Each structure stands twice: as C-alpha cells, then as structure tokens.
Amino acid sequence: MPDTVPASEFTRNFGRYRMLAQRQAVAVSSHGQITGYFVRPEEYEEFIRFKMQRRSFATTDLSDDKRQAIAASRMDPRHEHLNALLDRK
C-alpha cells in the first residue's frame, strides 16, 4: 500500500483516489495521523458482514460443564516450547 495521502490532497484529487480505491485501500491522514481509509463499497460491506458475525460473551454466561471443561483442558505438548515466550527475562 502506498504512503498515506494528506486529507487536502485527497479532497483536491478525489476522482483519482476513488479510482485507486477500486484496487487497494487508500489511507487518508490529517496532521500526520491516519484518520481513515477509503475502500471499495464491496470491501466495506464485507467488513460489516464479518463484524456482524463476530460473537462475544461473558465467561459468566457459560454453563458449569463448559467452565469445567475449559479449566480441565491442557495445551498439546507439541506447543510446549511456546511457554518459554511467557518467561520474564
């Protein structure tokens, strides 16, 4: 992805960036900070569908059986080497 586009440049050359957004997201900045991305409508709609599919819940909403099953679960021994990443140095 190219560098960010200043908002003033984006505004002056909107047509150019509208066409560019059909191929890739355009990062728009203001005062050196990214303030948003200009993307194809289909890309935005896909993002909204993905966001709507995400589910979250509180662990207190789990049944006792599921809480116990999670507490009793153990990581596969093949991943034991990852524990070293948790050690403080």
Backbone bond lengths (Angstrom), bond angles and torsions (degrees), N, CA, C in turn:
res aa  C-N    CA-C-N  psi(-1)  N-CA   C-N-CA  omega(-1)  CA-C   N-CA-C  phi
1 M - - - 1.447 - - 1.525 108.56 -
2 P 1.327 116.75 138.28 1.464 118.68 -179.55 1.521 110.68 -69.21
3 D 1.334 114.50 172.27 1.463 119.63 177.04 1.513 110.02 -57.74
4 T 1.312 115.74 168.01 1.455 119.86 178.17 1.529 110.16 -68.46
5 V 1.309 114.41 156.10 1.461 121.17 179.75 1.522 107.50 -108.48
6 P 1.322 118.15 125.59 1.469 119.30 176.57 1.532 110.52 -60.27
7 A 1.317 116.80 144.14 1.460 121.76 -177.96 1.522 111.77 -55.22
8 S 1.318 117.50 -38.26 1.469 119.96 -179.60 1.529 110.57 -63.84
9 E 1.328 117.14 -41.76 1.465 122.18 177.66 1.527 109.69 -65.96
10 F 1.318 116.71 -42.86 1.466 122.07 179.15 1.533 109.84 -58.64
11 T 1.321 116.93 -44.56 1.460 121.79 -179.29 1.529 111.34 -65.59
12 R 1.337 117.12 -45.54 1.469 121.01 -178.82 1.522 112.64 -64.66
13 N 1.319 116.46 -35.14 1.465 121.17 -175.20 1.527 111.79 -119.79
14 F 1.325 115.84 43.95 1.464 121.32 -175.84 1.530 112.01 -53.98
15 G 1.319 117.49 -44.97 1.468 120.92 -178.36 1.515 112.33 -57.60
16 R 1.323 116.38 -41.21 1.469 120.94 179.01 1.531 110.83 -62.65
17 Y 1.327 116.41 -45.38 1.462 119.74 -177.28 1.528 111.97 -75.40
18 R 1.336 116.36 -26.01 1.463 119.76 174.00 1.523 109.22 -63.66
19 M 1.325 117.08 -42.18 1.464 121.10 178.30 1.536 111.01 -68.66
20 L 1.321 116.64 -41.63 1.462 120.55 178.71 1.530 111.06 -62.35
21 A 1.322 116.82 -36.31 1.471 121.00 -179.12 1.525 111.88 -65.57
22 Q 1.323 118.14 -17.70 1.465 120.14 176.23 1.526 110.97 -70.68
23 R 1.325 116.91 -20.05 1.470 121.67 179.77 1.520 112.95 -104.31
24 Q 1.353 116.50 -33.47 1.467 120.08 -176.75 1.524 109.82 -158.73
25 A 1.305 116.46 159.15 1.466 121.00 177.94 1.519 109.89 -66.57
26 V 1.309 116.09 144.21 1.464 122.02 178.53 1.522 107.60 -113.08
27 A 1.323 117.08 117.14 1.462 121.96 178.27 1.525 108.51 -82.83
28 V 1.327 116.37 127.26 1.467 121.55 -179.06 1.525 107.95 -111.54
29 S 1.343 115.73 132.12 1.463 119.61 -177.20 1.526 110.90 -120.03
30 S 1.306 113.52 158.35 1.458 121.37 174.58 1.523 106.77 -141.22
31 H 1.314 116.07 125.28 1.467 121.75 -178.67 1.523 111.68 54.61
32 G 1.348 115.59 39.06 1.460 120.85 175.47 1.520 115.66 81.26
33 Q 1.324 118.29 0.71 1.464 122.02 179.77 1.526 109.71 -114.36
34 I 1.328 117.27 136.90 1.466 119.56 176.17 1.521 107.57 -68.71
35 T 1.334 114.97 126.17 1.465 119.73 -179.04 1.519 111.86 -106.45
36 G 1.324 117.23 -12.80 1.457 119.69 178.50 1.511 110.88 173.96
37 Y 1.328 114.00 177.19 1.456 121.58 178.98 1.521 108.36 -128.20
38 F 1.307 115.91 138.77 1.454 121.78 176.41 1.521 106.25 -102.08
39 V 1.350 116.65 120.30 1.462 121.34 -175.14 1.530 110.15 -131.98
40 R 1.334 115.12 166.76 1.465 120.92 176.22 1.531 108.90 -62.96
41 P 1.325 118.32 148.78 1.475 120.72 177.81 1.526 112.07 -56.55
42 E 1.343 117.07 -39.08 1.468 120.14 -179.03 1.529 111.30 -64.09
43 E 1.323 115.90 -37.20 1.463 120.44 179.71 1.532 110.40 -66.45
44 Y 1.321 115.36 -41.92 1.466 119.85 178.15 1.521 110.49 -65.16
45 E 1.329 118.15 -43.85 1.461 121.58 179.27 1.523 111.24 -62.66
46 E 1.328 116.60 -38.14 1.468 120.66 176.55 1.527 110.38 -63.23
47 F 1.317 116.18 -41.65 1.463 120.81 177.33 1.526 110.90 -60.69
48 I 1.329 117.50 -44.44 1.465 121.71 179.64 1.526 110.26 -62.92
49 R 1.341 117.75 -42.66 1.477 120.21 177.88 1.526 110.34 -61.08
50 F 1.336 116.96 -44.10 1.459 121.18 178.43 1.530 110.17 -60.27
51 K 1.320 115.69 -45.74 1.464 120.65 -177.79 1.532 110.96 -62.59
52 M 1.321 116.81 -37.33 1.461 120.98 -179.66 1.535 111.66 -69.75
53 Q 1.335 117.42 -26.90 1.463 121.16 -178.56 1.520 112.52 -79.05
54 R 1.327 115.58 -21.29 1.469 118.53 -179.58 1.510 109.52 -65.52
55 R 1.298 115.28 137.55 1.454 120.05 177.51 1.513 108.46 -125.46
56 S 1.283 115.32 141.99 1.452 119.58 174.03 1.522 107.77 -133.12
57 F 1.302 115.67 157.02 1.460 120.50 179.77 1.514 108.52 -154.99
58 A 1.295 114.75 160.60 1.463 119.79 177.06 1.522 108.15 -86.50
59 T 1.318 116.90 140.20 1.464 119.81 179.37 1.522 111.32 -60.95
60 T 1.312 116.94 -23.46 1.471 119.38 177.48 1.523 111.45 -68.44
61 D 1.340 116.64 -16.16 1.472 120.37 178.08 1.524 112.68 -82.49
62 L 1.337 117.65 -8.62 1.465 120.80 -179.94 1.521 110.61 -73.63
63 S 1.319 114.86 150.62 1.469 119.33 175.08 1.521 108.83 -71.39
64 D 1.337 116.39 160.68 1.464 120.41 178.35 1.528 110.78 -58.88
65 D 1.330 117.11 -39.17 1.471 120.77 -179.91 1.527 111.25 -60.41
66 K 1.326 116.42 -44.61 1.468 119.39 -179.10 1.518 111.06 -69.10
67 R 1.324 118.04 -38.62 1.470 120.62 177.48 1.521 110.14 -61.66
68 Q 1.311 116.63 -43.66 1.469 120.65 -179.82 1.533 110.72 -66.14
69 A 1.321 116.20 -39.59 1.466 119.64 179.32 1.526 110.66 -63.65
70 I 1.319 117.30 -40.38 1.466 120.70 178.53 1.530 109.98 -66.73
71 A 1.326 116.75 -43.54 1.467 120.78 -179.28 1.525 111.00 -63.39
72 A 1.313 117.71 -32.73 1.462 121.78 -177.63 1.534 112.56 -85.54
73 S 1.306 117.49 -10.83 1.467 119.73 -176.18 1.526 110.75 -71.59
74 R 1.319 115.78 152.56 1.457 122.43 178.95 1.518 108.97 -134.00
75 M 1.333 115.64 150.03 1.451 120.64 179.19 1.524 109.64 -72.73
76 D 1.305 115.48 146.96 1.455 121.60 177.03 1.529 108.25 -60.46
77 P 1.333 118.44 133.56 1.476 121.56 -178.97 1.526 113.98 -56.26
78 R 1.333 118.43 -23.00 1.465 120.86 178.66 1.523 112.16 -62.00
79 H 1.329 116.84 -18.97 1.464 120.81 -177.23 1.533 112.65 -103.35
80 E 1.308 116.45 10.79 1.462 121.37 -177.63 1.530 111.96 -56.99
81 H 1.319 117.58 -34.86 1.470 121.12 -178.95 1.531 112.44 -60.55
82 L 1.314 117.44 -21.04 1.468 120.32 179.67 1.527 112.18 -71.49
83 N 1.325 116.90 -21.75 1.469 119.69 178.91 1.528 111.62 -60.26
84 A 1.324 116.32 -29.45 1.468 120.00 179.05 1.536 111.27 -62.02
85 L 1.324 116.66 -28.09 1.458 120.01 178.87 1.529 112.36 -68.19
86 L 1.333 116.35 -21.36 1.448 121.34 -178.86 1.525 112.80 -86.75
87 D 1.331 116.21 -15.50 1.461 120.03 -178.79 1.526 110.30 -67.52
88 R 1.335 115.68 135.27 1.469 119.20 176.05 1.519 108.41 -75.92
89 K 1.301 114.82 145.08 1.471 118.82 -177.64 1.488 110.74 -104.43
